[in-house]
């Protein structure tokens, strides 16, 4: 699943569509079939209402909160927010022609086509169809945003993180589960959780209450460092993540423990399911 760095990179690469008008919206048969069986595949709104609301509006701004993208759309009468989550395998492409999507699977599994007034298309593809799109008059109407912690770049993010880590709700949780909670710090998924914990020399199974303030602050610093490193290396492509231009990330070449057999010092790694995800860690380097 794309985590904060990957979603941030997608947001940055979508900049060329800002100030372009969406002239038409086309939805895939997968989406229509899902709605017929009440699954509401990808688009969570009523489909006709979604198309009517989005078509004709200009993309005024593109932002990110945690692992979510949001598009501010507007015309002379109203504005609305289109919120998008990439799920496990979602990807956006800006193309002049549908055939410009080079990889067969992404071409085959297109889900939403936004035609733009410059002749290009903004295409959302999703092989596994776990992504989502929905519209909101205000971002305050979207509950996950209301609960979400400040971004790691916010000046108050460390204070918020420390306050939450010392809250009763988290004191008995494994530290890995705590940092993957967007109410503590947004955008940390399985990959960057295990990498940050390794660099902090903290076992992912350790309860939050048994970790000193000093080590928790160090963990916050390592999370931010891992995010920045991933941004500089184009994100992580394990299987399905692609940039808007179709490129693959290179952060996976710098992993210390994720999907590795040994740590950089040669110690064998252990795995354990925490928060429903395989967790990689070193019992020699981490404590």
TARAPE-V286948 format. One record per residue. N is the residue number from 0. RES is the residue in one letter. PSI is psi in degrees with one decimal (none if undefined). BURIAL is I if it has 24 or more other ideal C-beta (glycine too) atoms within 12 Angstrom, else O. Layout:
{{N/RES/PSI/BURIAL} {N/RES/PSI/BURIAL}}
This chain:
{{0/X/129.9/I} {1/X/133.5/I} {2/X/-170.0/I} {3/X/-48.9/I} {4/X/-41.6/I} {5/X/-42.0/I} {6/X/-37.7/I} {7/X/-40.6/I} {8/X/-40.7/I} {9/X/-45.1/I} {10/X/-46.5/I} {11/X/-39.5/I} {12/X/-12.1/I} {13/X/-2.7/I} {14/X/-37.5/O} {15/X/-19.0/O} {16/X/-6.3/I} {17/X/136.7/I} {18/X/6.4/O} {19/X/147.8/I} {20/X/138.7/I} {21/X/115.0/I} {22/X/-22.6/I} {23/X/153.6/O} {24/X/124.9/I} {25/X/133.3/I} {26/X/147.5/I} {27/X/162.9/I} {28/X/-29.6/O} {29/X/-43.0/I} {30/X/-46.0/I} {31/X/-43.7/O} {32/X/-39.7/O} {33/X/-41.6/I} {34/X/-30.4/O} {35/X/-27.8/O} {36/X/18.0/O} {37/X/24.4/O} {38/X/-19.2/O} {39/X/53.8/O} {40/X/122.4/I} {41/X/-69.1/I} {42/X/117.1/I} {43/X/-14.7/I} {44/X/168.8/I} {45/X/132.1/O} {46/X/-43.9/I} {47/X/-41.0/O} {48/X/-38.9/O} {49/X/-49.7/I} {50/X/-42.1/I} {51/X/-40.4/O} {52/X/-38.7/I} {53/X/-43.2/I} {54/X/137.0/I} {55/X/-6.8/I} {56/X/152.4/I} {57/X/141.3/I} {58/X/105.0/I} {59/X/-28.6/O} {60/X/149.0/I} {61/X/126.6/I} {62/X/179.6/I} {63/X/140.0/I} {64/X/116.8/I} {65/X/-123.7/I} {66/X/11.5/I} {67/X/142.6/I} {68/X/150.2/I} {69/X/142.1/I} {70/X/123.8/I} {71/X/117.3/I} {72/X/142.7/I} {73/X/157.4/I} {74/X/-166.4/O} {75/X/-11.3/O} {76/X/-34.2/O} {77/X/165.0/O} {78/X/155.1/I} {79/X/161.4/I} {80/X/127.2/I} {81/X/114.2/I} {82/X/134.7/I} {83/X/131.5/I} {84/X/134.5/I} {85/X/-7.9/I} {86/X/-136.8/I} {87/X/-29.7/I} {88/X/22.2/I} {89/X/149.9/I} {90/X/143.3/I} {91/X/143.3/I} {92/X/137.5/I} {93/X/116.4/I} {94/X/156.8/I} {95/X/-28.4/O} {96/X/146.2/O} {97/X/-35.6/O} {98/X/-9.2/O} {99/X/-15.0/O} {100/X/111.3/I} {101/X/-33.6/O} {102/X/128.9/I} {103/X/-45.4/O} {104/X/-39.6/O} {105/X/-33.4/I} {106/X/-43.8/I} {107/X/-38.0/O} {108/X/36.7/I} {109/X/146.6/I} {110/X/-40.5/I} {111/X/132.0/I} {112/X/118.1/I} {113/X/110.0/I} {114/X/137.6/I} {115/X/158.0/I} {116/X/-0.5/O} {117/X/7.7/O} {118/X/-11.3/O} {119/X/171.9/I} {120/X/138.1/I} {121/X/112.9/I} {122/X/130.3/I} {123/X/120.8/I} {124/X/148.0/I} {125/X/102.0/I} {126/X/-43.7/I} {127/X/-9.5/O} {128/X/36.3/I} {129/X/-3.0/O} {130/X/173.4/I} {131/X/150.2/I} {132/X/138.8/I} {133/X/156.9/I} {134/X/148.9/I} {135/X/138.0/I} {136/X/-39.1/O} {137/X/147.2/O} {138/X/-21.4/I} {139/X/-15.8/O} {140/X/-8.7/O} {141/X/106.7/I} {142/X/-42.3/O} {143/X/-33.1/I} {144/X/-35.7/I} {145/X/-32.5/O} {146/X/-14.5/O} {147/X/140.9/I} {148/X/164.1/I} {149/X/150.9/I} {150/X/153.4/I} {151/X/-20.7/I} {152/X/-8.9/O} {153/X/143.4/O} {154/X/-20.6/O} {155/X/4.8/O} {156/X/-39.6/I} {157/X/-44.2/I} {158/X/-43.4/O} {159/X/-46.4/I} {160/X/-47.0/I} {161/X/-39.6/I} {162/X/-44.2/O} {163/X/-39.7/I} {164/X/-22.1/I} {165/X/3.9/O} {166/X/150.3/O} {167/X/-33.0/O} {168/X/-30.5/O} {169/X/-9.5/I} {170/X/-31.4/O} {171/X/7.5/O} {172/X/148.6/I} {173/X/140.8/I} {174/X/-32.8/I} {175/X/-42.9/I} {176/X/-37.4/I} {177/X/-45.6/I} {178/X/-13.6/I} {179/X/0.6/I} {180/X/119.9/I} {181/X/-12.7/I} {182/X/-14.4/I} {183/X/-53.4/I} {184/X/130.1/I} {185/X/147.6/I} {186/X/0.3/I} {187/X/116.3/I} {188/X/-165.7/I} {189/X/-44.4/I} {190/X/-55.2/I} {191/X/-19.1/I} {192/X/-50.5/I} {193/X/-34.4/I} {194/X/-42.7/I} {195/X/-40.4/I} {196/X/-36.6/I} {197/X/-46.3/I} {198/X/-23.5/I} {199/X/-4.5/I} {200/X/34.4/I} {201/X/130.3/I} {202/X/134.2/I} {203/X/-20.2/I} {204/X/-12.3/I} {205/X/136.2/I} {206/X/143.7/O} {207/X/-39.9/I} {208/X/-16.6/O} {209/X/13.7/O} {210/X/131.7/I} {211/X/159.4/O} {212/X/-40.8/O} {213/X/-44.1/O} {214/X/-32.3/I} {215/X/-39.3/I} {216/X/-39.0/O} {217/X/-39.2/I} {218/X/-42.7/I} {219/X/-43.8/I} {220/X/-39.0/O} {221/X/-37.2/I} {222/X/-47.1/I} {223/X/-37.3/I} {224/X/-42.0/O} {225/X/-41.0/I} {226/X/-48.9/I} {227/X/-38.7/O} {228/X/-43.2/I} {229/X/-41.3/I} {230/X/-39.2/I} {231/X/-18.6/O} {232/X/16.7/I} {233/X/17.6/I} {234/X/-175.7/I} {235/X/125.1/I} {236/X/100.7/I} {237/X/-44.7/I} {238/X/-63.6/O} {239/X/-10.0/I} {240/X/130.0/I} {241/X/148.3/I} {242/X/173.3/I} {243/X/-28.8/I} {244/X/3.6/O} {245/X/2.8/I} {246/X/164.1/O} {247/X/148.1/I} {248/X/168.6/I} {249/X/2.6/O} {250/X/-30.1/I} {251/X/-22.5/I} {252/X/-9.3/O} {253/X/7.9/I} {254/X/139.7/I} {255/X/-39.1/I} {256/X/-26.2/I} {257/X/121.8/I} {258/X/25.0/O} {259/X/160.6/I} {260/X/-32.4/O} {261/X/158.0/O} {262/X/173.1/I} {263/X/-22.4/O} {264/X/2.1/O} {265/X/4.1/O} {266/X/140.2/O} {267/X/140.8/O} {268/X/153.1/I} {269/X/158.4/I} {270/X/147.2/O} {271/X/143.9/O} {272/X/117.3/O} {273/X/131.2/I} {274/X/35.9/O} {275/X/9.6/O} {276/X/145.5/I} {277/X/129.0/O} {278/X/128.3/I} {279/X/132.9/I} {280/X/162.9/I} {281/X/118.7/I} {282/X/-9.5/O} {283/X/-46.3/O} {284/X/-24.0/I} {285/X/147.2/I} {286/X/none/O}}
